[in-house]
Amino acid sequence: MRFRVFHRTRYLYRAPVRDSYNELRLRPATDDKSRLEFFLLKTHPPVRLQHFRDNWFNYVHFFDLPEPHSNLTIEAQSTINTTSPYEVGKPLGVTFPALKQDLDDTLQPFLGSSRYVDVNPEVWRLGIDIRDDRNDVFEVAEAVMHHIFREWIYSPNFTNASTHMNEVMATKRGVCQDFAHLMTGICRSLGIPTRYVSGYLYNGPDSHLRGAQASHAWCEIYLPGKGWFGLDPTNDTLADERHIKIATGRDYHDAAPVMGHFDGPPGATSALQVELEVRRMDG
């Protein structure tokens, strides 16, 4: 599929703030020009944008804005082509003994706890119950996805960007970021390398997918010899060509679209406005 994505984030402040520093993960992490046809990033007030690749190979743009300002707008536009990793079918056939034998050290960050994910006995017991007597890794990951979709309640505005996986376990409510953290924790507790993904979701005219009105989140599991495969527990669906991947990491902290700080009075931010449009260009 071919998409045009427009994403604008605007911060309004009650009083002028200064010394704003921000990191932006808004550029799809690919060097393939056949996939990423166009990308433009700009801000208002205008600033000098610089970039680097982080530990997870994400493109990270960053800027300083030392002058006083009463609002800040960040706008990203891209044209991107997507494909599905499931075009030849589900990646079945990797067993848990084979998974354990074939993992290397580069996957260790995706097997343990991180800032928003806790691999603890409670989540491990839940994972064991869901696994039951299954021995195929991808079948188990799918069962985890089905379980979260069935047992957890999708509740916009119930959580926030700082909500930890353990709170989601306790309340059984959340949104896409929370369900991605929860599925990541359950899968990691079973020894499945799992990473967090931030991006966008195309909700077609006949679809009723949840989480398409803003940045979306899902997770990917790693299968030796096959690669990374995405699963979306918010919608109980495989992450295919409708999912536009922007950044990955251990959890939200590694892949947040916008993250930064400024010098200003407490409660200086009066409003956060987000505009997002994902338009399909080939159908």
Salt bridges, closest charged atoms under 4 A:
ASP19 OD2 - ARG18 NE 3.93
GLU23 OE1 - ARG25 NH1 3.62
ASP31 OD1 - ARG53 NH1 3.54
GLU37 OE2 - ARG2 NE 2.91
ASP54 OD2 - ARG25 NE 3.20
GLU75 OE1 - ARG8 NH2 2.97
GLU75 OE2 - LYS42 NZ 3.69
GLU142 OE2 - LYS90 NZ 2.98
GLU151 OE2 - ARG150 NE 3.34
GLU220 OE1 - ARG195 NE 2.71
GLU220 OE2 - LYS245 NZ 2.91
ASP232 OD2 - HIS216 NE2 2.95
ASP232 OD2 - HIS243 NE2 2.92
ASP236 OD1 - HIS146 ND1 2.62
ASP240 OD1 - ARG242 NE 2.85
ASP240 OD1 - HIS243 ND1 3.67
ASP254 OD2 - ARG250 NE 2.77
GLU275 OE2 - ARG8 NH1 2.97
GLU277 OE2 - ARG279 NH2 3.07
ASP282 OD1 - ARG280 NE 2.67
